[in-house]
Amino acid sequence: YLIDSNYRAFYFAYDQIDDVSNYEELRDLVENIYTNEYLFKQLPKWTSAFVQDEALEILPLQRKFFNHYVRSSKVKLVVIISDALRYEAAEELYEKLNRDAKCTAKIDAMMSVLPSVTSFGMAALLPHKSFEITDNYKVLLDGRTCEGTKQREQILQRAIPPSRCIQYDDLTGMKQANLREIFTGMEVVYVYHNQVDARGDKANTENEVFKACDEAIEEIYTLIKRLSTNANVQNFIVTADHGFIYKRDKLNESDKISSLDIKQASINRRYILSDNAGQSK
């Protein structure tokens, strides 16, 4: 994670320079090392290891998050789910929290579901016995849709009745009395925060993803402090539905799959989901 973290820090600083002409060779060196010495070597090894059954035993599985971390909680708990907050950014948040004398923090990793995208990751973090993909590639938990905040809240309340789901943006402008009302009497509250994915998943703002990471860390830290002071909440879990892989230079066409011979599939620019195996042309 240190490699990803330093790569992010480099570009965060680089993007603040008005005239980058004196740093272009350094940028090319950083990009070359990150791409060829790190990503292109590590990703094939990770892929080859992941298909082994043992890989699913090394880390706790994301789809067991609720049972492992939430159901067993004996105290009021706020779960902050930050869309696309990858591990290295969470590590920075963890260090920031631990520098605060009033905070005690620890950090763990989970193995994401695949495909590692919002619709699947958000579902995996909710309570469920069955995780189903329909014929039109929608995710159902115990036969129920979980695409929106209201639907997720209904699923959460079936497991823990005194619970609710709310968007981060709905909390930001609330007065103290309203905040207290939201959290009073609740055992679990899921808060959905979307800073990183909102900018990193769009072509016209993709280069802002590292700035969004920095802002997300600050927003989550501020939210934790605010809720602990104004809503009498002392216990938080910060997690993510998925992370991301990002490099500044665009992928070469030779690095992309040009086409696959698959008749029925859900095709996204980041993944292809199908019951049938396909061969790259």
N, C-alpha and C positions, 0 to 999 in steps of 0.2 A: 504493500500500500504506500510505502514511502516514495516509490518511483512515481506513482500516479499523483501523489500529493505534491512532490517537487515539480512535476510537469505542469500541474495546475498553477502553482505559485509562480513559475516562470512566465507563463502566458498572461496571468493576471497582471503582473508587473509590466510585461512587454506591451500589453494593450493600452497602458497609460502613457506611453511615450509618443510624443507628437511626431518626431523625426526618428525613424527606426533604422536609417541607413547605416549607422555605425554598429548595428546589432544584427544585421541580416545574416552574416556568416555564423554567428553564434546561434541564431534561431535555426538555421539549416542543420547545424551540428546536433542541437537538442532534438530536433524532429527526426533526424536520421537514427540517433541512438534509441529514441523512444519507440520508433516504428520497427526498425530492423533488429535491434539487439534485445528488445523487450517483447513487444506485441507479437511479432511474427515468429518468435521462438516459443513464447509461453502459451499462446492461444492453442496451437495444435496439440501441445502436451496436455493442456487442460481438457480439451475436447476428447482426446484419447483416453484420459483417466476417467472422465465423467461417465463413459459408457460401461465402466466396470461397476458391478454391484457394490463393491467396497467403498466407492466414492460417496454413496448415499449414507454411509455410516460415520464419516469423518466429522461432519458438522451437523448440528441440529437442523432439521428440515423446516423450511418456512411454513409449509402447510400444517405443521404441528405447533405453530406459534401460540395460538389461543390456549390450547390445553397446557402447554409448557409454561407460559408466562402469565397469562391473564386469569384463567379459570381458578388457579390455585392461590391467587392473591387474597390476602386477608384484610387488606386496607383499600381505601378509595384510590382508584388508579386512573390516570389519564394517559392514554396511548396516543402519541403524536406520530402520525404516518406521513412522512415527507416524501412526496413523489420523486423518485430517482435520486435520493440522497445516498450516494454510494459509500462504501465502508471508509474510504480515506477521509471523506468530509465528516463522517460521523466521528472518526478518531479526533479530528480537530475540535469538534463540539465537545467531545469527552474531555479533552485536555482543558478546554475553556471552563467547563463546569467544575473540574477538579481544582482549578486555581481559585475558585470562589470558596471562601471559608465556610459558607453556609451549605455547600453541596457535597454530597458523597456520591460518586458515579463509578460505574464499571461498564465494560464493553464486551460484547460477544458477537460472533458472526453466525449467520444462518445460510443454508444452501437454498437458493431461490428455486421456485418452480420454473419450468420451461413451457412456452416461451416466457422469457423474463421481461414482461411488459405489464402495463398498468392493469388491464382487465383481469389478468390471471393473478398478479401479485396481490392486488387489493382483495380479491376473493380468498386467497390463501390465508390471509391474516384474520379472517372472520371465523366464528365457530361453525363447524360442519362435520357431518359424518360421511357424506358423499360429495365428490367434486366431479361434476359432469360437464362434458362439452357436447352441445347439441349438434344436430346435423347442419345447422347454419352457423356453427362455431361460436355460439354464445356460451358463457359460463353460468352454470347453475349450481347452487349449494343446496343439497337436500331438496332438489327440484325447484328452488326459488331463484329468481333473478337477483343480481346484486350489483347492478350497474350504477345506480344513483345513491345519494346519501340516504334518502328515505328508505330504500330497499335494504341497504346495509344496516340501518338502524333496526329495522324489523327483525332481521336475522340475529343481530346482537341481542335484542330484547328477548328472543325465544330462549336464549341460553342464560342471560342475566337480565331479568325484568327491569330493575332500577338502573338503566343504562341509556345512553343516547349517542348519536353521531352528529357532528357539526363541522362545518367548514371553517378553516382558520380565518378566512376573510370576514366571516360573520362575527368573529370574536374581537377583531382589531379595534372596532369603533365603540365597543360596549362600555358603558359606565360600570363602576364597581358593583352597584346593586344588581344590575342585569347579569353580570358575571356570576355573582353569588347564586342567583336564581337558577342559572343554567346547571351549576355543579352541585347544588344542595340536594341531598337525598340520593345522589347517584353513587353506585358502586364502581362503574366503569364509564368513561367517556372517551370515544374515539374522535380525535381532531385530525381533519384532513388538510394537509399543507401542500401547496403546489407552487413552488418557486422555480425549482430546477427544471422539471420536465416541461413546464409551460413554455420555457424559452429554448431549452436544448433540443426539443423534438420537432422544431419548425426550422425549415431551411433558411428562412430570412433572419432568424435570431440564434442560430446554432452556435455561432462564435461567441455568444454571450453566456454560454453555459457555465464558465468558470466564475464569472462575475455573479451569476445567479447562485452558485454554490456558496460563495462568501456571504451573500445576502441571506441565504437560507439558514446558515449557521447562526448568524446574528438574530434573525427573526425567531428561531426556535429557542435560543437562549433567553431572549427577552420575554417570550411567551411563558416559559417556565418560571422565570422570576416574577412575572406579573400575576400568574395564577396562584403561585405560592403565597404571595402577599395579599391579593385581593379576593381570592376564591377559596382560601383555606385548603389548598391541595398541596400535598408534600411528596407524593410518589408519582413518578413519571417513567414511561418507557418511550423512547424515541426509536422508530424503526422506519423502514422503507418498503415499498412494494417491489422495487427493482433498483438496480444501479444502472450504469451505462459504460460503454467504451467510446472514447472520443479521442480523435487526433486532429490537429489543426489542418494539416494537408489533406486534401480530398483523396479518396481511394482512387487508384488507377482502375481503368475499365478491366484490365487483366485480372484484378483481384476480386472482381464481382462474378457472381453466377449469372451467365447471360440468359439462360432459360432452362426450365425443367419440364420434362415430359410427365406432367401430372394432370389428370383429367378433373379431379375434384379436390380443391384445396382452398384454404384461406391464405391469400398472398398479401404480405405486407413488405415494405421496403427493408424491414429488419428480420423478418422470419417468414417461413412457409409452414403451414400446419395442414397435415393431410393424414388420412388413414393408410394411404398407399405410398410406398417408397418411390422415389423418382430418380432419374439419371440426368446428370447435367449434360447439356448438349455442347 
